[in-house]
Amino acid sequence: MTEQRSFKRLVRARMDKTGESYTAARATILKGADEPDPGEKRPLIVPDTSIRERTGRGWEEWFDILDEWGAADRSHRDIAKWVASQLSIEPLGWNAQAITGSYERARRGREVGQMPDGFRVTATKTVAVPVERLYEAFVDPIERKRWLPDIELSERTATPPKSARFDWNGGPSRLHVTFDAKDPQKSTASLNHERLADAAERDRMKAFWRERTADLKKELER
């Protein structure tokens, strides 16, 4: 048991900064609203309603069970694996990484996307095509160049049509993508681009993936 629940620590930190009541500070954090200081990032990756819809639990519940499990003393990788086991998904899947990243921000004060081995960005895109088609758009070099030109990906591992991992442009960063079939004609790709050098590279790649995944959707839905 931790000395103080992680979510309460997060709320009290906002109270100290803004002078809000506990109820007001809690509501703002759960809503996912930006902090008053425009230079400060949101403590939670997505609002409480979104994580509850995706996983069946809200942020306070997730933080409590992570505290009970002892996540405060575990590595990012161990936390992600444990969360994934609770959800029966892969450790690098979007939900596991969102929960782990938000917990670490609240508990350890890490920057957005900061990991032990560098920075990370995530992106998701739902496309109106079967999951097999979406998977091929990433793993087939010819298909990939239609929406991701001038980028060299070297495939490390792949599990059709569920996931694929790549080395990025011959450098230290890596891309991991998981695929989820929403229905026979709709699927989602969840991307984790990790081992980025610094916060500036994180911000650049966040904008890059927003643009590239939009082009991916246009290409496949034409």
Backbone as numpy.savetxt, mean C-alpha at the origin, in Angstrom:
# Nx Ny Nz CAx CAy CAz Cx Cy Cz
1.46 -7.05 25.90 0.62 -5.86 25.90 1.50 -4.61 25.90
1.23 -3.67 25.02 1.98 -2.44 24.99 1.53 -1.51 26.11
2.38 -0.54 26.45 2.05 0.36 27.54 0.85 1.23 27.19
0.71 1.57 25.94 -0.42 2.38 25.50 -0.83 1.94 24.11
-2.11 1.77 23.89 -2.60 1.34 22.59 -2.11 2.27 21.50
-1.69 1.68 20.38 -1.09 2.48 19.31 -2.05 3.50 18.74
-3.32 3.13 18.56 -4.25 4.10 17.99 -4.48 5.26 18.95
-4.54 4.98 20.24 -4.71 6.06 21.21 -3.50 6.99 21.21
-2.32 6.43 21.02 -1.12 7.26 20.91 -1.23 8.22 19.74
-1.77 7.72 18.62 -1.94 8.53 17.43 -2.92 9.66 17.69
-4.03 9.35 18.34 -5.04 10.36 18.64 -4.49 11.41 19.60
-3.79 10.96 20.63 -3.27 11.91 21.63 -2.18 12.80 21.04
-1.43 12.29 20.09 -0.42 13.12 19.42 -1.10 14.25 18.66
-2.23 13.95 18.01 -2.97 15.01 17.31 -3.58 15.98 18.30
-4.10 15.48 19.41 -4.66 16.37 20.43 -3.61 17.37 20.92
-2.39 16.87 21.16 -1.33 17.75 21.65 -0.98 18.82 20.63
-1.07 18.47 19.36 -0.71 19.40 18.30 -1.80 20.43 18.02
-3.06 19.98 18.00 -4.16 20.85 17.56 -5.02 21.40 18.69
-4.95 20.80 19.88 -5.81 21.22 20.97 -7.22 20.68 20.87
-7.46 19.76 19.95 -8.79 19.18 19.79 -9.10 18.24 20.96
-10.40 17.96 21.13 -10.80 16.94 22.09 -10.44 15.57 21.53
-10.48 14.56 22.40 -10.17 13.20 21.94 -11.13 12.77 20.84
-12.42 13.07 21.03 -13.44 12.67 20.06 -13.20 13.32 18.70
-12.87 14.63 18.71 -12.66 15.35 17.45 -11.39 14.86 16.75
-10.33 14.65 17.51 -9.07 14.18 16.92 -9.25 12.79 16.33
-9.94 11.92 17.06 -10.19 10.56 16.57 -10.99 10.58 15.28
-12.05 11.41 15.22 -12.90 11.47 14.04 -12.12 11.94 12.81
-11.26 12.93 13.01 -10.48 13.46 11.90 -9.52 12.41 11.35
-8.85 11.69 12.25 -7.90 10.67 11.82 -8.62 9.55 11.08
-9.75 9.09 11.61 -10.47 8.00 10.97 -11.04 8.40 9.61
-11.38 9.68 9.48 -11.91 10.17 8.22 -10.83 10.21 7.15
-9.57 10.28 7.58 -8.48 10.36 6.62 -8.23 11.77 6.13
-8.74 12.77 6.87 -8.54 14.15 6.44 -7.08 14.55 6.63
-6.63 15.52 5.82 -5.26 16.00 5.94 -5.06 16.75 7.25
-3.84 16.70 7.74 -3.48 17.46 8.93 -3.50 18.95 8.59
-3.68 19.85 9.60 -3.69 21.29 9.33 -2.41 21.77 8.66
-1.28 21.19 9.02 -0.01 21.55 8.41 0.08 20.88 7.05
0.11 21.65 5.93 0.11 21.02 4.61 1.35 20.20 4.33
2.41 20.38 5.12 3.62 19.59 4.93 3.58 18.25 5.62
2.53 17.97 6.38 2.45 16.72 7.13 1.51 15.75 6.43
1.93 14.52 6.30 1.14 13.52 5.60 0.10 12.90 6.54
-0.91 12.31 5.92 -1.94 11.62 6.70 -1.33 10.43 7.44
-1.73 10.21 8.68 -1.16 9.09 9.42 -1.65 7.74 8.94
-2.84 7.70 8.35 -3.40 6.44 7.86 -3.46 6.47 6.33
-3.13 5.35 5.72 -3.03 5.31 4.26 -4.38 5.50 3.59
-5.44 4.94 4.16 -6.79 5.12 3.63 -7.74 5.38 4.80
-8.91 5.95 4.55 -9.87 6.18 5.63 -10.35 4.88 6.26
-10.91 5.02 7.45 -11.41 3.86 8.20 -12.47 3.11 7.41
-13.35 3.85 6.72 -14.42 3.18 5.97 -13.84 2.29 4.87
-12.76 2.74 4.24 -12.17 1.97 3.15 -11.51 0.70 3.65
-10.73 0.81 4.72 -10.03 -0.39 5.21 -11.03 -1.38 5.80
-12.11 -0.87 6.38 -13.15 -1.76 6.92 -13.86 -2.50 5.78
-14.12 -1.80 4.69 -14.78 -2.43 3.54 -13.88 -3.49 2.91
-12.57 -3.22 2.87 -11.64 -4.13 2.21 -11.28 -5.34 3.06
-11.29 -5.18 4.41 -10.77 -6.24 5.28 -11.75 -6.73 6.33
-12.85 -6.01 6.53 -13.79 -6.42 7.57 -13.46 -5.87 8.95
-12.37 -5.12 9.07 -11.99 -4.49 10.34 -11.62 -3.03 10.10
-11.90 -2.18 11.10 -11.50 -0.78 11.02 -10.11 -0.59 11.60
-9.61 0.65 11.54 -8.24 0.92 11.99 -8.03 0.64 13.48
-8.97 1.02 14.30 -8.79 0.78 15.73 -8.71 -0.72 16.04
-9.52 -1.51 15.37 -9.46 -2.96 15.56 -8.11 -3.52 15.10
-7.64 -3.07 13.93 -6.36 -3.57 13.43 -5.22 -3.18 14.36
-5.21 -1.95 14.82 -4.13 -1.53 15.71 -4.16 -2.32 17.01
-5.35 -2.59 17.53 -5.46 -3.34 18.78 -4.94 -4.77 18.63
-5.32 -5.45 17.54 -4.87 -6.84 17.41 -3.37 -6.90 17.09
-2.86 -5.88 16.40 -1.41 -5.83 16.16 -0.65 -5.60 17.46
-1.17 -4.72 18.30 -0.56 -4.51 19.62 -0.56 -5.80 20.43
-1.70 -6.47 20.44 -1.82 -7.71 21.22 -0.84 -8.77 20.71
-0.63 -8.81 19.40 0.27 -9.79 18.81 1.74 -9.46 19.08
2.01 -8.17 19.37 3.39 -7.76 19.62 4.06 -7.13 18.43
3.28 -6.51 17.53 3.83 -5.94 16.31 4.81 -4.80 16.57
4.68 -4.13 17.71 5.58 -3.01 18.00 7.04 -3.42 18.02
7.31 -4.70 18.28 8.68 -5.18 18.36 9.07 -6.07 17.17
8.24 -6.07 16.12 8.49 -6.93 14.97 8.95 -6.10 13.77
9.57 -6.78 12.81 10.00 -6.12 11.58 8.81 -5.88 10.66
9.02 -5.00 9.69 7.97 -4.74 8.70 7.56 -6.03 7.99
8.55 -6.82 7.60 8.26 -8.07 6.88 7.42 -9.01 7.74
7.77 -9.14 9.01 7.04 -10.06 9.89 5.60 -9.58 10.11
5.43 -8.27 10.26 4.09 -7.73 10.45 3.24 -7.99 9.20
3.81 -7.70 8.04 3.06 -7.89 6.79 2.67 -9.36 6.60
3.59 -10.26 6.93 3.27 -11.69 6.80 2.14 -12.08 7.74
2.18 -11.56 8.95 1.14 -11.92 9.92 -0.22 -11.36 9.50
-0.24 -10.09 9.06 -1.49 -9.50 8.60 -2.03 -10.29 7.41
-1.14 -10.64 6.49 -1.56 -11.41 5.32 -2.16 -12.75 5.72
-1.59 -13.38 6.75 -2.12 -14.66 7.20 -3.53 -14.50 7.77
-3.81 -13.35 8.39 -5.15 -13.10 8.90 -6.17 -12.90 7.79
-5.69 -12.41 6.64 -6.57 -12.11 5.52 -6.52 -13.17 4.42
-5.63 -14.16 4.58 -5.43 -15.20 3.57 -5.05 -14.60 2.22
-4.07 -13.66 2.27 -3.57 -13.05 1.05 -2.05 -13.09 1.08
-1.42 -12.60 -0.01 0.04 -12.56 -0.05 0.56 -11.39 0.78
1.75 -11.55 1.42 2.30 -10.49 2.27 2.54 -9.18 1.54
2.79 -9.22 0.23 3.03 -7.99 -0.52 1.76 -7.45 -1.16
0.62 -8.05 -0.84 -0.65 -7.54 -1.33 -0.96 -6.17 -0.74
-1.81 -5.42 -1.43 -2.05 -4.03 -1.03 -2.60 -3.93 0.38
-3.57 -4.76 0.75 -4.18 -4.64 2.07 -3.17 -4.87 3.18
-2.34 -5.90 3.05 -1.35 -6.20 4.09 -0.35 -5.06 4.22
0.07 -4.49 3.09 1.04 -3.40 3.14 0.43 -2.11 3.68
-0.83 -1.85 3.34 -1.50 -0.64 3.84 -1.64 -0.69 5.36
-2.03 -1.85 5.88 -2.20 -1.99 7.33 -0.85 -1.89 8.03
0.14 -2.59 7.50 1.47 -2.56 8.11 2.07 -1.16 8.07
1.99 -0.51 6.92 2.55 0.82 6.79 1.90 1.84 7.70
0.58 1.80 7.82 -0.12 2.73 8.69 0.24 2.49 10.16
0.33 1.23 10.53 0.70 0.90 11.91 2.10 1.42 12.23
3.03 1.22 11.31 4.40 1.67 11.56 4.50 3.19 11.61
3.73 3.87 10.81 3.73 5.33 10.87 3.25 5.81 12.24
2.16 5.19 12.71 1.60 5.59 13.99 2.49 5.20 15.16
3.06 4.02 15.10 3.80 3.48 16.23 5.26 3.93 16.24
5.87 4.04 15.05 7.32 4.27 14.99 7.70 5.61 14.36
6.71 6.34 13.88 7.00 7.66 13.34 7.71 7.65 12.00
7.55 6.59 11.22 8.20 6.54 9.92 7.51 7.48 8.94
8.27 7.94 7.95 7.68 8.73 6.88 6.79 7.85 6.01
5.96 8.52 5.20 5.08 7.78 4.29 5.93 6.95 3.34
5.66 5.64 3.32 6.36 4.77 2.40 7.76 4.36 2.82
8.21 4.79 4.01 9.57 4.47 4.43 9.63 3.05 5.00
10.55 2.25 4.45 10.77 0.88 4.87 12.22 0.74 5.34
12.58 -0.36 5.99 13.97 -0.54 6.41 14.97 -0.51 5.25
14.54 -0.92 4.04 15.47 -0.98 2.91 15.22 0.12 1.88
14.56 1.20 2.28 14.30 2.30 1.36 12.85 2.74 1.42
12.42 3.43 0.37 11.04 3.92 0.31 10.22 3.08 -0.66
8.91 3.15 -0.50 8.00 2.33 -1.29 6.79 3.16 -1.69
6.27 2.91 -2.89 4.99 3.48 -3.30 4.07 2.35 -3.70
2.78 2.58 -3.55 1.79 1.59 -3.95 0.80 2.25 -4.90
0.18 1.44 -5.72 -0.85 1.92 -6.64 -1.79 0.77 -6.94
-3.04 1.07 -7.18 -4.01 0.06 -7.59 -4.80 0.59 -8.78
-5.20 -0.30 -9.63 -6.03 0.09 -10.77 -6.97 -1.07 -11.12
-8.24 -0.75 -11.20 -9.25 -1.73 -11.62 -9.57 -1.50 -13.09
-9.55 -2.59 -13.85 -9.71 -2.51 -15.30 -10.79 -3.49 -15.73
-11.57 -3.10 -16.72 -12.68 -3.93 -17.19 -12.19 -4.97 -18.19
-11.33 -5.87 -17.70 -10.85 -7.00 -18.50 -10.70 -8.20 -17.56
-10.69 -9.43 -18.09 -10.44 -10.59 -17.24 -9.06 -10.51 -16.60
-8.91 -11.16 -15.46 -7.64 -11.08 -14.73 -6.48 -11.63 -15.55
-6.74 -12.64 -16.38 -5.67 -13.20 -17.22 -5.14 -12.15 -18.21
-6.04 -11.33 -18.73 -5.63 -10.26 -19.66 -4.80 -9.20 -18.94
-5.21 -8.84 -17.75 -4.46 -7.85 -16.98 -3.08 -8.37 -16.61
-3.02 -9.63 -16.24 -1.74 -10.26 -15.91 -0.79 -10.22 -17.11
-1.28 -10.56 -18.29 -0.45 -10.56 -19.49 0.07 -9.17 -19.83
-0.70 -8.14 -19.50 -0.26 -6.78 -19.79 1.00 -6.41 -19.03
1.27 -7.11 -17.93 2.48 -6.88 -17.15 3.61 -7.81 -17.54
3.31 -9.08 -17.74 4.40 -10.06 -17.90 4.85 -10.25 -19.35
4.00 -9.92 -20.32 4.38 -10.04 -21.71 5.10 -8.76 -22.15
6.37 -8.84 -22.55 7.12 -7.62 -22.88 6.49 -6.77 -23.97
5.91 -7.40 -24.99 5.29 -6.64 -26.07 4.05 -5.90 -25.57
3.21 -6.61 -24.82 2.01 -5.98 -24.26 2.39 -4.85 -23.30
3.42 -5.09 -22.53 3.82 -4.11 -21.51 4.30 -2.80 -22.12
4.99 -2.87 -23.24 5.53 -1.66 -23.86 4.43 -0.75 -24.40
3.23 -1.27 -24.56 2.13 -0.44 -25.04 1.75 0.63 -24.02
1.94 0.33 -22.74 1.56 1.30 -21.70 2.72 1.66 -20.77
3.84 0.92 -20.86 5.00 1.19 -20.02 6.26 1.21 -20.88
6.36 2.18 -21.80 7.52 2.23 -22.69 8.77 2.72 -21.96
9.93 2.38 -22.50 11.23 2.88 -22.02 11.58 2.40 -20.61
10.90 1.37 -20.14 11.21 0.79 -18.83 11.57 -0.67 -19.03
12.68 -1.09 -18.45 13.12 -2.47 -18.56 12.79 -3.22 -17.27
11.93 -4.21 -17.39 11.58 -5.06 -16.25 12.15 -6.45 -16.47
12.82 -6.96 -15.45 13.36 -8.31 -15.51 12.58 -9.18 -14.53
11.85 -10.15 -15.07 10.97 -10.97 -14.23 11.78 -11.85 -13.28
11.42 -11.78 -12.01 12.07 -12.61 -10.99 11.25 -13.87 -10.73
9.99 -13.70 -10.41 9.07 -14.82 -10.18 7.70 -14.43 -10.69
6.89 -15.44 -10.99 5.52 -15.18 -11.43 4.64 -16.38 -11.11
3.41 -16.08 -10.69 2.41 -17.11 -10.44 1.15 -16.73 -11.21
0.99 -17.21 -12.44 -0.16 -16.82 -13.27 -1.47 -17.28 -12.66
-2.52 -16.45 -12.73 -2.50 -15.02 -13.01 -2.59 -14.23 -11.71
-1.85 -14.63 -10.70 -2.00 -14.05 -9.36 -0.97 -12.99 -9.00
0.29 -13.19 -9.40 1.32 -12.24 -8.98 2.54 -12.34 -9.89
3.35 -11.29 -9.86 4.62 -11.26 -10.59 5.55 -10.27 -9.91
6.85 -10.60 -9.90 7.87 -9.74 -9.31 8.93 -9.44 -10.36
9.42 -8.18 -10.36 10.38 -7.75 -11.36 11.50 -6.93 -10.72
12.70 -7.02 -11.29 13.75 -6.03 -11.06 13.45 -4.85 -11.96
13.70 -3.64 -11.46 13.30 -2.43 -12.15 14.50 -1.76 -12.82
14.51 -1.70 -14.14 15.51 -0.96 -14.90 16.95 -1.30 -14.52
17.19 -2.53 -14.11 18.54 -2.94 -13.78 19.09 -2.36 -12.50
18.26 -1.66 -11.76 18.73 -1.01 -10.54 18.32 -1.75 -9.29
18.44 -1.12 -8.13 18.14 -1.81 -6.88 16.65 -1.94 -6.57
15.80 -1.10 -7.19 14.39 -1.15 -6.83 13.68 -2.31 -7.51
12.57 -2.72 -6.92 11.81 -3.86 -7.41 10.33 -3.53 -7.47
9.65 -4.22 -8.38 8.21 -4.05 -8.54 7.53 -5.38 -8.28
6.52 -5.36 -7.41 5.72 -6.55 -7.15 4.27 -6.21 -7.44
3.61 -7.07 -8.22 2.23 -6.83 -8.63 1.39 -8.05 -8.28
0.26 -7.82 -7.64 -0.70 -8.89 -7.39 -1.98 -8.58 -8.16
-2.68 -9.63 -8.58 -3.86 -9.49 -9.44 -5.05 -10.16 -8.77
-6.19 -9.49 -8.86 -7.40 -9.99 -8.19 -8.57 -9.90 -9.16
-9.26 -11.01 -9.39 -10.43 -11.02 -10.27 -11.65 -10.55 -9.49
-12.23 -9.44 -9.92 -13.44 -8.92 -9.28 -14.68 -9.65 -9.79
-14.70 -9.94 -11.07 -15.72 -10.76 -11.71 -15.11 -11.23 -13.03
-15.82 -12.01 -13.84 -15.19 -12.53 -15.06 -14.66 -11.47 -16.02
-15.18 -10.24 -15.94 -14.76 -9.20 -16.86 -14.19 -7.97 -16.17
-13.75 -8.11 -14.93 -13.18 -6.97 -14.21 -12.12 -7.48 -13.24
-10.97 -6.81 -13.20 -9.88 -7.25 -12.32 -9.06 -6.06 -11.85
-8.30 -6.28 -10.78 -7.51 -5.22 -10.16 -6.05 -5.62 -10.08
-5.17 -4.69 -10.41 -3.74 -4.86 -10.21 -3.31 -3.99 -9.04
-2.60 -4.58 -8.08 -2.08 -3.84 -6.92 -0.56 -3.86 -7.01
0.04 -2.68 -7.09 1.47 -2.56 -7.31 2.19 -2.09 -6.05
3.36 -2.70 -5.79 4.28 -2.23 -4.76 5.63 -2.00 -5.44
6.06 -0.75 -5.49 7.39 -0.43 -6.03 8.27 -0.08 -4.84
9.25 -0.93 -4.55 10.01 -0.83 -3.31 11.50 -0.61 -3.56
12.21 -0.33 -2.45 13.65 -0.06 -2.47 13.98 1.22 -3.24
13.12 2.21 -3.16 13.41 3.50 -3.77 14.39 4.26 -2.89
15.20 5.10 -3.51 16.36 5.68 -2.82 15.98 6.64 -1.69
14.98 7.50 -1.92 14.69 8.53 -0.93 13.26 9.04 -1.13
12.88 10.02 -0.31 11.52 10.55 -0.36 11.23 11.24 -1.70
12.24 11.88 -2.28 12.04 12.54 -3.58 11.74 11.52 -4.67
12.45 10.39 -4.64 12.18 9.33 -5.59 10.80 8.72 -5.36
10.42 8.60 -4.10 9.08 8.12 -3.78 8.02 9.01 -4.41
8.16 10.31 -4.24 7.16 11.24 -4.77 7.13 11.21 -6.30
8.30 11.10 -6.92 8.36 11.04 -8.38 7.67 9.79 -8.90
7.93 8.65 -8.25 7.35 7.41 -8.72 5.85 7.32 -8.41
5.41 7.99 -7.39 3.98 8.03 -7.10 3.24 8.69 -8.27
3.77 9.83 -8.75 3.16 10.51 -9.89 3.31 9.66 -11.16
4.45 9.02 -11.30 4.69 8.16 -12.47 3.65 7.06 -12.54
3.40 6.36 -11.45 2.48 5.24 -11.48 1.02 5.70 -11.64
0.71 6.87 -11.16 -0.64 7.39 -11.38 -0.89 7.56 -12.88
0.11 8.08 -13.58 -0.02 8.28 -15.02 0.01 6.97 -15.79
0.93 6.09 -15.43 1.10 4.83 -16.17 -0.10 3.90 -16.00
-0.65 3.81 -14.80 -1.80 2.92 -14.60 -3.04 3.47 -15.30
-3.13 4.80 -15.42 -4.23 5.37 -16.19 -4.10 4.97 -17.66
-2.86 4.98 -18.19 -2.65 4.55 -19.57 -2.90 3.05 -19.74
-2.54 2.27 -18.73 -2.83 0.83 -18.75 -4.32 0.58 -18.91
-5.12 1.29 -18.15 -6.57 1.12 -18.21 -7.12 1.52 -19.58
-6.62 2.65 -20.11 -7.08 3.09 -21.43 -6.71 2.08 -22.51
-5.51 1.56 -22.44 -5.03 0.61 -23.44 -5.86 -0.66 -23.44
-6.12 -1.20 -22.26 -6.82 -2.48 -22.18 -8.32 -2.35 -22.44
-8.89 -1.19 -22.16 -10.34 -1.05 -22.31 -10.72 -0.47 -23.67
-9.75 -0.22 -24.54 -10.08 0.31 -25.87 -10.91 -0.68 -26.66
